[in-house]
Amino acid sequence: MRIGNLTGAAALLGPALGAMFLLAACGQNADPAADETGTAIAEVETVGDAPVLASDLIIAEQTPTLEFRWRLVPEAAEYPTLFARLRAAALRDKAALETTARETAQARTEAGLEAIPVAHDQMFETVFENRALLNIRTEIFSDTGGAHPNHTLESIIWDRRDDRQVSLPDLFVNWPEVRDALSAAYCAKLDDMRAERRGGAALDGEFGTCPDLAAQHIALRGPRGMAPEGITVLFSPYAAGPYAEGAYEVEVDFDDAVRAALKARFQG
């Protein structure tokens, strides 16, 4: 998979962030502050004592050997720990891929092959939020020149009050009972999805079992500002089936018993 050029970066970020990106890049007349060179600066949020600029939410590089894009939602900048963690991880990924890109380019040159850039494209979206929780989801597309590109799904549920990441069990007062109820529903749906993709054929081994719910990436579902009404269990390729089956996203609604077990402060 070859990631295209970065011309449409602002549009990919959504209207609000896209506008701020353009201000930071082009200096539109919106009476922003300016740096020493006169370039307009668009402040998004504040992390500690330092302003977070729209440009801080984007890491992008395009060279003959590497195409790297990372785009974070501005909501994450409200939380210094979350913002710093995600940006630091992106910079580590970029540094590692720069090494991979150099090695790949050298190997292809020595083999007399055309240079193909290593690609990494990661974007975030806010999928759920209320007064207590912020849930952002990320999709990562990468191609390092192997047999096929990779596609990874991840989710972060952030406790706004305690400024820390939480897991699905943290949200409920009686997790063992909730786990059993949600697992039964989620495993049945996963089996149905697998059967459809496999034409009714069954697979033995790890691709025939139902993975532990608590160990998966979970995205919350529900109207903004209200209590969560369900979950989406996210499986990257290879997590619930062979690569050819692709990613799985299994949606499960909360029943009355599960809703009642949700801790009061996470109700919204």
Salt bridges, closest charged atoms under 4 A:
GLU61 OE1 - LYS94 NZ 2.60
GLU67 OE2 - ARG2 NE 3.06
GLU78 OE1 - ARG160 NH1 3.77
GLU98 OE2 - LYS94 NZ 2.71
ASP121 OD2 - ARG69 NH2 2.85
ASP121 OD1 - ARG71 NH1 2.73
GLU129 OE1 - ARG160 NH2 2.67
GLU129 OE2 - ARG224 NE 3.31
GLU139 OE2 - ARG137 NH2 3.34
GLU139 OE1 - HIS151 NE2 3.03
ASP159 OD2 - ARG265 NH2 2.26
ASP162 OD1 - ARG161 NE 3.15
ASP162 OD2 - ARG164 NE 3.92
ASP162 OD2 - ARG265 NH2 3.29
ASP180 OD1 - ARG179 NE 3.47
ASP191 OD1 - ARG194 NH1 3.78
GLU245 OE2 - ARG198 NE 2.53
GLU249 OE2 - ARG137 NH2 2.69
GLU251 OE1 - ARG221 NH2 3.83
ASP253 OD1 - ARG221 NH1 3.01
ASP256 OD1 - ARG259 NH1 3.31
